[in-house]
Amino acid sequence: MSQAFIRESDDQWLSDVAPTLQALIVYLTRNNNGIRVYESKNSTDQDGREIHVMSNGLSYAKDADGKWEIV
């Protein structure tokens, strides 16, 4: 069995990541070929959700169920 096949089965979705900032950072860093992703800014939207702007250029927040999503 090839290594690529094994890695493919280890995929994790953003919505499966634990609802902590550290877990998000670990997930994003892993998906960025090991190059560290960090929080560059955070703010709160009009609904009161905390928005995390990350160094990969995307913003993330938790949905009503506490799962991460891109905003």
C-alpha positions as CSV (number, residue, x, y, z in Angstrom):
1,M,0.0,0.0,0.0
2,S,1.4,3.4,-1.0
3,Q,2.1,6.2,1.5
4,A,-0.2,8.5,-0.5
5,F,-3.1,6.1,0.0
6,I,-2.5,6.0,3.7
7,R,-2.3,9.8,4.0
8,E,-5.5,10.2,2.0
9,S,-7.5,8.2,4.5
10,D,-6.2,10.4,7.3
11,D,-8.0,13.5,5.9
12,Q,-9.8,15.7,8.4
13,W,-12.5,18.2,7.6
14,L,-12.5,21.7,9.1
15,S,-15.8,21.0,10.8
16,D,-14.2,18.0,12.6
17,V,-11.6,20.2,14.3
18,A,-12.0,20.7,18.1
19,P,-13.5,24.2,18.8
20,T,-10.3,25.7,20.2
21,L,-8.0,28.2,18.5
22,Q,-5.0,25.9,19.2
23,A,-6.7,23.0,17.4
24,L,-7.5,25.2,14.5
25,I,-3.8,26.3,14.3
26,V,-2.6,22.7,14.3
27,Y,-5.1,21.7,11.6
28,L,-4.3,24.7,9.3
29,T,-0.5,24.2,9.8
30,R,-0.8,20.5,8.9
31,N,-2.7,21.5,5.7
32,N,-0.2,24.1,4.9
33,N,2.6,21.6,4.4
34,G,3.9,22.2,8.0
35,I,4.4,25.9,7.5
36,R,3.0,27.5,10.7
37,V,-0.3,29.3,10.4
38,Y,-1.0,31.8,13.2
39,E,-3.8,34.2,14.2
40,S,-3.0,37.7,12.8
41,K,-6.1,39.5,14.1
42,N,-9.4,38.8,15.7
43,S,-12.6,40.7,16.0
44,T,-16.3,40.2,16.7
45,D,-19.0,40.4,14.0
46,Q,-22.5,41.9,14.4
47,D,-23.8,38.5,15.6
48,G,-21.3,38.4,18.4
49,R,-19.2,35.7,16.9
50,E,-15.4,35.9,17.3
51,I,-13.7,36.1,13.9
52,H,-10.1,34.9,13.7
53,V,-8.1,36.2,10.8
54,M,-5.3,33.8,10.1
55,S,-2.0,34.2,8.4
56,N,-3.2,32.0,5.5
57,G,-5.4,34.9,4.4
58,L,-8.7,33.3,5.5
59,S,-11.0,34.2,8.4
60,Y,-12.6,31.5,10.6
61,A,-15.4,31.5,13.1
62,K,-17.5,28.9,14.9
63,D,-21.0,28.3,13.7
64,A,-24.1,27.8,15.9
65,D,-23.0,24.2,16.6
66,G,-19.5,25.3,17.7
67,K,-17.9,23.9,14.6
68,W,-15.2,25.9,12.6
69,E,-16.2,27.5,9.3
70,I,-14.6,29.9,6.9
71,V,-16.3,33.3,6.9
